[in-house]
Amino acid sequence: MSKDTRSTTKGIKNGVNSVTCCFCDYVPPAESVPKDILPAMNNCRNLRYICDGCLRSFDGLKTLTKPILDKNDEIELEIKKISEHTTALCKDFCELKQLVVANGDRLNQINSVDNTLDKSFDNFKQQMNESWTGIVKQGIDAVKNDVKVVQRTLEVVNTIKERENNVIIFNLIESNRKDNDSVSAILRSLTDNSIKDDDILRVTRQGRKIDDSKTPRPVIVKFASFVIKNRVMRSISKIKSLEGEFNKIKISHDLTRDQRVELRELIAEAKTKEANDGHF
């Protein structure tokens, strides 16, 4: 469907005359679903309905992951180049080794006739060994540097993957009340009680507690899936309607340091463009 006809009705089960989004349990109005496809969608396990809201979320996720996939392609290309370079280096080494051995045999024969030539050969061989050692060392150092770059990139990708189901809550007062209870109450209020205890895997305070500090430590919340996290992020506009101290909190994605720097640069660039053009 091209138009979002989302209803606020919650908890309607998938029946004969209706369908349910397989990600967020959203039930579209009956009149927006052609009746001739309802029997097939209810009887066939391979057919799934996805609402417009979830489709837009997936499109956003594709946009976020595209740079990572492109970077992986670049890494694979660099690894291939390194492998080809190493193969060529080994081939050159074998050829040079064979040449040194052949020359060594010939010079040994000449050495039996003339000791002077023997001394010259020893000097030549020493120079060749020193030169070859330097070449090999440079090649090894280059390979090590390339491997470090690949390892660093993989670490960044793994870190982003580990944080994709996380959010960070700021300005949540540290009190005698358990953080798990406070977080559960906040999330249930924001999502109309659609968040269950099993949906929250971990709630932890970031950093070490300082007794005289007036600024609460951030709280990291890890969800069971990206769909649940996305449901929370779509509800943060309701924070101002929360009661008491909860309406002062802020919720954001759990970004890496590089992602935060990149985000600040993008925001600054957008503000500059807005100031120059009058719009984003």
C-alpha positions in Angstrom: 0.0 0.0 0.0 1.3 3.5 -0.9 -0.6 5.4 1.8 -0.2 4.9 5.5 -3.6 4.3 7.0 -2.3 3.4 10.4 -4.8 2.9 13.2 -4.1 3.3 17.0 -5.9 0.1 17.7 -3.7 -2.4 19.6 -3.9 -6.1 20.3 -6.3 -7.1 17.5 -5.5 -10.7 16.6 -5.0 -11.8 13.0 -8.4 -13.1 11.9 -10.3 -14.2 8.8 -11.2 -10.6 7.9 -8.0 -8.8 8.9 -4.2 -9.0 8.7 -1.5 -8.0 11.1 2.0 -6.5 10.5 4.5 -9.3 11.2 6.9 -6.8 12.9 4.9 -4.3 15.0 1.5 -6.1 15.3 -0.2 -3.1 13.5 -3.7 -4.0 12.2 -4.8 -1.9 9.1 -8.4 -0.9 8.6 -10.4 -3.7 7.0 -11.5 -1.5 4.1 -7.8 -0.8 3.1 -7.1 -4.5 2.5 -8.6 -6.1 -0.7 -11.0 -8.9 0.5 -10.0 -11.2 -2.3 -6.5 -11.6 -0.9 -7.5 -12.1 2.8 -8.1 -15.9 2.5 -4.6 -16.4 0.8 -2.8 -14.3 3.4 -4.5 -16.1 6.4 -4.0 -19.6 5.0 -0.5 -19.4 3.4 2.4 -19.3 5.9 4.8 -17.8 3.3 2.8 -14.6 2.8 3.5 -11.7 5.3 2.0 -8.2 5.7 4.4 -5.3 6.5 3.0 -1.9 7.4 4.2 1.3 5.8 5.9 2.4 9.1 8.1 -0.7 9.2 8.9 -0.4 5.5 10.2 3.1 6.0 12.3 1.9 9.0 13.9 -0.8 6.8 14.6 1.7 4.1 16.4 3.8 6.7 18.4 0.8 7.9 19.5 0.0 4.3 20.8 3.6 4.1 22.8 3.2 7.3 24.2 -0.2 6.4 25.1 0.7 2.8 28.4 2.5 3.7 29.4 -0.5 5.8 28.7 -2.9 2.9 30.6 -0.7 0.5 33.5 -0.5 3.0 33.5 -4.3 3.2 33.8 -4.5 -0.6 36.8 -2.2 -0.5 38.4 -4.3 2.2 38.0 -7.5 0.2 39.5 -5.7 -2.8 42.5 -4.6 -0.7 43.0 -8.1 0.7 43.0 -9.5 -2.9 45.6 -7.0 -3.9 47.7 -7.9 -0.9 47.4 -11.6 -1.7 48.5 -10.9 -5.3 51.4 -8.8 -4.2 52.5 -11.5 -1.7 52.4 -14.2 -4.5 54.5 -12.0 -6.8 56.9 -11.4 -4.0 57.3 -15.1 -3.3 57.9 -15.8 -7.0 60.6 -13.1 -7.2 62.2 -14.5 -4.1 62.4 -18.0 -5.6 63.8 -16.7 -8.8 66.4 -14.6 -7.0 67.3 -17.5 -4.7 67.8 -19.8 -7.7 70.0 -17.1 -9.3 72.1 -16.7 -6.2 72.5 -20.5 -5.9 73.5 -20.7 -9.6 76.0 -17.8 -9.3 77.3 -19.3 -6.1 78.1 -22.6 -7.8 79.9 -20.8 -10.6 81.9 -18.6 -8.3 82.9 -21.6 -6.2 84.3 -23.1 -9.3 86.2 -20.0 -10.1 87.4 -19.7 -6.5 89.3 -23.0 -6.8 91.3 -21.3 -9.5 91.6 -17.8 -8.1 91.3 -16.9 -4.4 90.8 -13.3 -5.4 87.6 -14.1 -7.2 86.5 -16.0 -4.2 86.8 -12.9 -2.0 85.0 -10.8 -4.5 82.1 -13.3 -4.6 81.8 -13.3 -0.8 81.5 -9.6 -0.9 78.9 -9.7 -3.6 76.8 -12.3 -1.8 76.8 -10.3 1.4 75.6 -7.2 -0.5 72.9 -9.3 -2.1 71.7 -10.7 1.2 71.6 -7.3 2.8 69.6 -5.8 -0.1 67.2 -8.7 -0.2 66.7 -8.5 3.6 65.7 -4.8 3.2 63.3 -5.6 0.4 61.6 -8.4 2.3 61.3 -6.3 5.5 59.6 -3.5 3.6 57.2 -5.9 2.1 56.4 -7.5 5.4 55.9 -4.1 7.1 53.5 -3.1 4.3 51.5 -6.3 4.7 51.3 -5.8 8.5 50.0 -2.2 8.1 47.3 -3.4 5.7 46.3 -6.2 8.1 46.0 -3.6 10.9 43.7 -1.5 8.8 41.5 -4.5 8.0 41.4 -5.5 11.7 40.4 -2.0 12.7 37.6 -1.8 10.2 36.3 -5.2 11.3 36.3 -4.1 14.9 34.3 -0.9 14.0 31.8 -3.0 12.1 31.4 -5.5 15.0 31.0 -2.6 17.5 28.2 -1.0 15.4 26.5 -4.4 15.2 26.7 -4.9 19.0 25.1 -1.5 19.6 22.3 -1.6 16.9 19.7 -2.8 19.5 20.8 -0.3 22.2 19.5 3.1 23.3 21.0 5.6 25.8 18.8 7.4 28.3 20.1 10.8 29.6 19.1 12.8 32.7 17.5 9.8 34.5 17.8 10.7 38.2 19.9 8.2 40.3 17.8 7.3 43.3 17.0 4.4 45.6 14.6 3.1 43.0 16.1 0.5 40.7 17.0 1.6 37.2 15.3 -1.4 35.7 12.0 -0.4 37.3 12.3 3.2 36.2 13.3 2.2 32.6 10.4 -0.3 32.4 7.9 2.3 33.6 9.2 4.9 31.0 9.2 2.5 28.1 5.7 1.2 28.9 4.4 4.7 29.1 6.0 5.7 25.7 4.7 2.5 23.9 1.3 2.1 25.4 2.4 -0.9 27.5 3.5 -2.8 24.3 7.1 -3.3 25.8 7.4 -6.5 28.0 10.0 -7.4 30.5 11.5 -10.0 28.1 12.0 -7.3 25.5 14.6 -5.6 27.7 17.8 -7.7 28.0 20.0 -5.3 30.0 19.9 -2.0 31.8 23.3 -0.5 33.0 24.6 2.9 34.1 27.6 4.2 32.2 30.7 5.1 34.1 31.6 5.2 37.8 29.3 6.9 40.3 30.5 10.2 41.8 28.8 11.1 45.1 28.8 14.9 44.7 28.0 14.9 41.0 24.7 16.6 40.0 24.6 15.1 36.6 23.1 11.6 36.4 25.1 9.0 34.6 23.7 7.8 31.2 21.7 4.6 31.2 22.3 2.0 28.4 19.3 -0.2 27.5 19.8 -3.3 25.3 16.7 -4.7 23.7 16.0 -8.2 22.4 15.6 -7.0 18.7 16.0 -4.0 16.5 12.2 -3.9 15.9 11.6 -3.3 19.6 14.2 -0.6 19.8 12.7 1.1 16.7 9.3 1.0 18.3 10.7 3.0 21.3 12.6 5.5 19.1 9.4 6.2 17.2 7.7 7.1 20.5 10.2 9.5 22.0 8.0 12.5 21.0 5.8 11.5 24.0 8.5 12.1 26.5 7.2 15.6 27.4 3.9 14.0 28.4 5.5 11.8 31.0 4.9 12.5 34.7 7.3 13.9 37.2 11.1 13.7 36.7 10.7 11.4 33.7 9.7 14.2 31.3 13.2 15.7 31.5 14.9 12.6 30.0 16.4 12.2 26.5 16.7 9.0 24.5 19.1 8.5 21.6 20.8 5.8 19.6 23.9 4.1 21.1 26.5 5.4 18.6 30.3 4.8 18.5 32.7 7.7 18.9 33.3 7.9 15.2 29.6 7.9 14.5 29.0 10.7 17.0 31.8 12.8 15.3 30.4 12.2 11.9 26.9 13.0 13.1 28.1 16.4 14.6 29.8 17.2 11.3 26.7 16.4 9.3 24.6 18.6 11.6 27.0 21.5 11.4 27.1 21.1 7.6 23.3 21.1 7.5 23.1 24.2 9.7 25.6 26.0 7.5 23.7 25.1 4.4 20.4 26.3 6.1 22.0 29.6 7.0 23.2 30.1 3.4 20.2 28.8 1.5 17.4 29.3 4.0 16.6 25.5 4.1 18.2 22.1 4.4 
